[in-house]
Each structure stands twice: as C-alpha cells, then as structure tokens.
C-alpha cells in the first residue's frame, strides 16, 4: 500500500509543451494520491536513474529527434525489467537518428501516435486511470474514490473531457504534488486553503 505514485517522463527539450501538459494533467485525476513526477533533465544535469528504476509508470515521448539522456533512461528502465509506455508525435520531420530510435524501440514495445497536446493528454489520462484501477489495493483507494475514478474513466471514453489549457504552466520540470487528504506534515498542521493555499504547513 502506498500513498504516492511515481511517474517518470522521458522527453527532450523539443517537447517542453508536452512535458508541461503532462505535469499538470495528473492533478485532474480524481484520486487522493500524491504524485512524484520526475522528468528528463533539460540543462545538463544527470538523470535520476533510481527514479527510472522505481517508477510506477514511465512515459517516453519522442518528437523530431532523440536527445540525451532519453536513450539512457530507456536502457536503465529495460535493465530494471520495466517497459515504458511510448508516445510518438505525429506531423513533425524526424532526424535519421530519431527514425532509427523509433525502429529500435518498436521492436520491443508499441508506439502510440499522438497528433496534438489534447490527444496526448487524453491517452495519458486513460493510461493512468487504468494503471490505478488495476492496482486499487496497492494504492489503497476507498470505495468512493474508486467509483469516482471509474465514472471519470467512462467520461474519458465517451469523449467528455475538459479543454486543454495551452498556456505555459511551469509544470515541465520534476515536481511533487501532495494530497491534502493523505498527507500529514511531520511538524505543524496544514493551513486551510482560504488562509494560505493547499499543501502549506505552518511551523
């Protein structure tokens, strides 16, 4: 039983918009889980390979080119016995290296094409909802929480989804999103939203 879902997103700098969209998309899922989102570093920092090995779910996105360290993240995931979900951006020219990478990974897993940010967000929402439902005991979902998730998953299938906010939201980097329902601070108490916003602890 865990309270936090670790999501790893492998995506290079040419997919900053997609990184941002996915970083915000998890907050729309109607569960009380906390989220730890780790993304491919963009500024030369070493990737968090332990997070790659331990990720509950790993998404790998490819646009026009394959860039370091996305290839390394794939290799580490496979050595750890994990198979990332692959998403391939459509309508962009790809370098020979990117095409070779698509073929190489395609021999081990299936690429899911996506046409725009709304399509990617929808497919990711479905993937995450199915992942959580399949592990409801592991994530300790309450009956009410499970029912909300199932209803929401049905709305996704029926195409009843909220419009994507395309404005940059600053969620393209690694982050941690706490759940007010499950998170208890080690010191102090949580201040109510109207006083200081959610997830703020008072010493």
Secondary structure, DSSP 4 states (H G I P E B T S, - for coil): --SEEEEEEE--GGGHHHHHHHHHHGGGSSS--EEEEEE--SSSPPP-HHHHHH-SEEEEEE-S---TTHHHHHHHHHHTT--PEEEEESSS---HHHHHHHHHHHTTS-EEEE-SHHHHHHHHHHHHHHHHHHTTTTTT--HHHHHHHHHHHHHHHTT--PPP--S--S-SS-EEE--TTT---SSSEEPPHHHH-TT-EE-
